[in-house]
Amino acid sequence: MTNATHDRSLRSWVTSANGHPDFPIQNLPLGVFTPPGGGAARAGVAIGDMVLDLSAAPVAEDVREAAVGGTLNALFALGAGTRRELRARLSSLLAEGSGERGALESHLYPAVDCTLHLPARVGDYTDFYVGIHHATNVGKVFRPDNPLLPNYKYVPIGYHGRASSLRVSGTPVRRPKGQLKGPGDEAPRFAPCERLDYELEMGIWIGPGSALGDSIPVAEAEAHVAGYGLLNDWSARDIQAWEYQPLGPFLAKNFGSTLSPWVVTPEALEPFRIPQPPRPEGDPAPLPYLLDPQDQARGAFDIALEVLILTPGMAKAGMTPHRLALSNTRHMYWTVAQMVAHHASNGCDLNPGDLLGSGTISAPGEGGFGSLLEASKGGKEPVQLPSGETRRFLEDGDEIILRAQASREGFAPIGFGDCRSTILPAN
């Protein structure tokens, strides 16, 4: 499924793109930005350290029209065929030797001088729970005798989150308040969260949607995915422990979620597809509406996921961010297509710009935990930092940074850009 746009030897006349860890010419992710001089937000493409104004580029007219609305919703709605044509056109325009360099240079802006926005207007946000190692580890904290409930291996578990509190990378997150009740407390109290946590997730952007009452066959689900990003779905673990039964997450999750600004397209990720890892012996096969041979053969991804922390103490000492975890998307128990198909299986309509979260993706074993809840064993074992500090949960001023990179021999590695945010004190 790869083509000339994935050629490792391909180079760009935008020199910062050549060897760029995230945005070489083989990536070309989509986003929304405001140029340095201000003006209306419009769609752009990341190329090295620069952003190309898509609304002014010599591309198809429907793409230029979709690029001026301040969101990617209209572009997402155009579907995979338009994206593939756009990718091929951009690759040709930005490649070394392009005869149209002169027409593009005035529409390139240094990314550091641009304001980046949420890629789309999110109508609905659904958070799944497909990281089986995270689900098991968290289950051990809350239900030591029964960590993984029996429905997990039959149903792609999810819940409907709050779209209004989604924010782009770089936006601080305010420590929430809520009802807290410790094991020895007779009654709850209302106070700032004491067990604030991050969650390492992938975000899945929906492209062409579905009508109310219609389902999406799993074999066709990939056509409804517009792209991927990083998602930090912040969690107030103490609020969550008290409120989550019987209806699940509520105030512990809806106070804020952070998204990376760039949407890496399915086309850019083609070289990094892998078979869905086989289920452990004894696990049930997915029900027929969730099972497609092609999806099982190439519906998973090999993308390294990383969590880093920079505390105020580390910053004051001039230290660099410290890695807390290294995981991989191959640890997802369900594929993206299975999530999309299940979401629409009851006739729920999906719309361009809807967002799905994968749920926390942890790797097995130490060093791969996608949350502090896991890394600190529920707060019992503090995590040691190189500054001499420790963390059971996040403190005010801590900055969490998510990163991801897809790599494979014979192809140029591509990344997602940072997804970062700093914790502010409660009001």
N, C-alpha and C positions, 0 to 999 in steps of 0.2 A: 504493500500500500504506500510505500515511499516513492518519491519522484525527485526531479531536479532541484526542488526547493530545499531538500534535505541534504544535498551534497555537501560533505564535510569540507571540500576544497573551495566552496563558494565563499567569496569575499565581497565586502561592501566598500564603496567609496566613502562611506561614513566610517572613518578610520577607527573610531572608538568601538565599533561593533566587532571588529576582528579580534577574536579571542576574549570577547566580553563574557564574564561568567554567567550572566543572565540573558542578555538580549543581543546575541549575534544575529546575523541575517537569517539564520535557520529557525528563528523563533517568531518574531513579528507579532507580539501580543497586542491586543486592543485595549484601549482605555479611554477615559474622559479627562480632559485637562483644560485649564485656562492659560493662555500664553503669558509670558512675563509682563507684557504691557497691559494686561487686563482684557476685558471684553467678554463675550459670551463663551460659556463652556462648549467644547465641541469634541468629537471623537479624534483620537490620535493613535499612532502606532509607535511603540518603543523600538528604537534601533540604536544599540550601543548606549551612549550617554545622552542621546538626543530623542526628541519626540517629533514625529512628522504629523502635521495637520492633515487629517484625512479629508476634511471638507474642502481643502484646496488642492488636493492631489489629482493628477490626471487618471482617475479611475472611473468605473461605471457610474452613470448618472444616478441610479437608484442608491448606490452606496454614498455618494456625496450628499444626496438629499437626507439620507438616514443619519449622516454624521453631524448634522447641525442642530439637533434637538437637545443637546446637553446630556443625553443618556445614550446607551447602546441598545435600548429596547427595540427600536425600529430596525437596527442592523441585525440583531439577534433573530428577529422575526423573518428575515429574508432567507434564512436556512443555510444548509451546508453547501449547496451548489454555488451560491453567491460567495460564501467564504472562501471556497477553493479557488474560484476565479480571482478574487481579490488577493489572495495569498500569492498566486502565480504572478499577478500584475505587479504587486509590491516588490516581490523578489527580483523581478526584471528591472524595475525602476531603480532599486537601491544597490544593485550589483555593480561591481567594478566594471568600468567600460560602458555604463549606461549612457545613452545619448541624451537622456532627459535630466541629467544631473542639474544643469543650469536652471531648469524650471522648478526644481524641488528645493534648492538650497535656501531660498528665502522663506520657505514654509517649515524649516527645521528649527527647533528651539532647544536650548540646553535643558535637560530634564530637571536639573537642580533649581532652575529659575521658574519652573512651571508649578502651578497649583493642580494637584491631582485630586480627583473626585471619586465617589462611588461609581463603579462602571455602569450601573443601571438603576432605574427606579424599581425597587423591589416591592411587588405587590404582596407576595406571600413568601414566607421563609419556613422551611421544614428541616429539622435537625434529625438525622438518623443516628444509628448506634452500631455501625458495622465493624468497628475495631474489636475483634473478639478478645484480644488479650486485655484491652482496657476494660471491657465489660466484665471479664472474669475477675480482674484485680479489684475493681470497684465493688463487685458483688461480695468479695471476701471481706471488705471493710464493713458494708452495711448488712450483709447476710452471710456470716461465716459458714453456716451449715448448708447453705443453698445458694452459692454465688451466681450461677448461671441458670436462669429460669428456663423451663423446657420449651417455651415458645421461641426462644432466641434462634434456634437452628431451623425453624420453619418460616419465621416471619422477619422481614427486614424492619426491625423496630424503629419507630420514629415518633416525633411529637411536633406539633405546630408551634414555632417560636414567634418572636415579636419582630416584625420587619422595621418598625419605627426606630429601634435603637441600634440598628446596624450603622457602623461608621467606618470610614476609610482609614487605612494605616496612617499613623502619626497623630490621630486624635486621642487625647488622654481619656482614661476611663475613671469615673468617680467611684470610690468604694461605696457599695450600697449599704443601706440599712435594712433591717428586717427583724422578724421574730427569731430569737435564738433560744434553744433549750438544751442544756447539757444533760448527760445521763443522770446526774444527781439532783437536778433542779426540779422543784415541785411544780413550777409554772414557767412559761416562757417570758422573756423580756424583749423589749424593742431597743436595738442598739446597732452600731456599725458592725458589719460582717468582720469576723475574726479569722475566718478560714477562706480567704480569697484565693482563687486558683485560675490557671489558664487551661486551655484544652487545644491540643494540636490537631487541626482538622483540615481537610480539603473542602473547598467550596465548589459546587457544581452549578453553573449557570444554565438555565433553561432557554432554548431558542424557540423554534416553532412550537406552539402549545397544542392543546387538545380541547375539544368541546365538552361542555358539561354533559355527562352521561356516557361519554365514549371512553374506552380503555385504550392503552397503548401496548401492543404486543411487545414482548421482550426483544424479539428479533428486530423490531423497528425503533427501539427506545433510543439508540445512539443518535439517530437523526434528530432527536429533540434536545440534544445537548449542544450548547453554544460554546462552552469553554470551561476552564478550571482556574481556581485561584486558591489562596491560603486563607484560612478562617480560624480565628481565635475566639472560641465561644466561652467567654469568661464565666466562671461558676462560683457562687457563694456556697461553699460546702456545708456550713453550719445552718444557713437558712434552708438549704435543700434537704438536709437530713430530717428537719422537723416538718416540712410542708409537703414532701413529695408523695406521701401516701394519703389518699388513694388515687389521686389523679395525675401524679407525675410532676415534672418541673413547672415552676411558675415564676415567682419573684426572684428565685435563686439564679435564673438564667436570663431574664428579659431586660436586665439593666444595661446591657451592652455586649456587642459582638464586633470584632474588628476584622476587616477584610483587606486583602492586598488590592492595590488599584489596577493591576494589569490582568487581563483575561487571556490565558494561554489557550489557544484553540486546539480542538481535537486533531486537526491536521498537523500542527507542530509536534504533537505527542505521538504521532504514528510510529516512529522508530522505537518507542519505549513501551509499546504494548507487549504484554506477556500473557500466557495462559492463566486462567484463574487457578490458583494453587488447589490441588486436590483436597477434599475434606478429609479429616481424620477418619480412620476406620471406625465404623459404627455410627457415624453421623448420618442423618437422613438425607436423601437426595432432595433438591428443591422440588416443590410441586410443579406440575407441567407448565403452568402459566409463567413460571419464573425460570424455566430451563430452555436454553437455546444452544445448540452445539457450537455455533460460531462465536457466541458470547463467551462460552467456556474456553474456547481456543485462543481468544485474543481480547477479552474484555477487561483484563486487569492491566495495571501499569507498574513499572519499576521506577519509582520516583523516591529519592532519598529525602526525608523530612527531618528538620532540625529545629530544636528549641534552644534559645540562648537567653541569658539574663545579664543585665547590667544594673547593679544596685548603686544608690548614691555614694556609698563608700568606695566601691570599685571605680566609679567615675572620678571621684575626688583624688584617688591614688593614680589616675591615669591608666587604669587597667582596661583591657579590651573585654567585650562581652564573653561570658563563660558558657560553654555548651552544657546544657542540662540533659538533653536527650537526642538520640539519633534513631529514627525509625524509618519506615518505608511503606508506601501504599500497597505493597504486596501483602500486607497483613490485614487487608479488608476481607471480611468473611463473605460479603455480598458485593457483586459488581455494581458499577454505576447504572448499567442497563437494568439490572434487577431492581434497584431502588426506584428508578423512574417508572418501570412497568408496574411495580407494586403500588406506587403512589396513585397511579391512574386506574388501578384495577377495579375500583369500586365506582368509577365514573367521575371522580374528582377531576375538575379541569385544571390544566397547567397553562401558564401564560408566559410570553417572552419576558425575561427579566426575573422570573421567579428564581429563588435560590434554595438549593439543597445543601445541607452540611453532612459530611460523612459520619460525624461522630469522631471521638478521639481515636487516633490511630497510634497505638503503642506497639512496640516490638516485644518479643518475648525476652525476658531476662533483664538484668540490671543494665542501666544506661539507655534503655529504649522506652522509658515510661513517658507518655504524652501528657501527664499532669502531675502536679505536686502531691495530690492525694495518693497516687500510686508510689511516687518516689520516696515519700516520707512515711509510707505505711500508715496512712490515715493520720499523720501528724506525730506518730510515735518515735520516728527516727529522723532527726533533722538532716537536711542535705548540707554537706560541707561545701563552701565556696572558697576559691583561691585567695580571697581577701582575708580569710579567717572568720568571716561571717557564716552564719547558718540560716537556713530557711526551712520551716515546716510548711508555711504558706506565705503568700506574698505580703510585703510591707509597703507602706506608702513610699512613693518615689522609685520603686522598682520598675524597670523597663523590661518587657518581654518581647523577644524578636523571634518570629518564625521565618524559616527559609526552606526552600526546596530546590532540588536540582535533579534533572533527568539526564542520565549518561548511559552510553552503550558504545562498545568498541566499534569503530568505523563510522561514527556519527559525531557531529559537534554537540557538546553538552549544552543544555539550555536550562534557564532558571525562571523563577516566578517573581523575583524582586522581594523586598522585605515586607513583612506584615508585623508592624511594631506599635506598641502603645505603652504609656507610662501610667502608673496608678496614682491618682489624686486622693487626698484625704476625704473622708465623708463630710458632707455639709453639716 
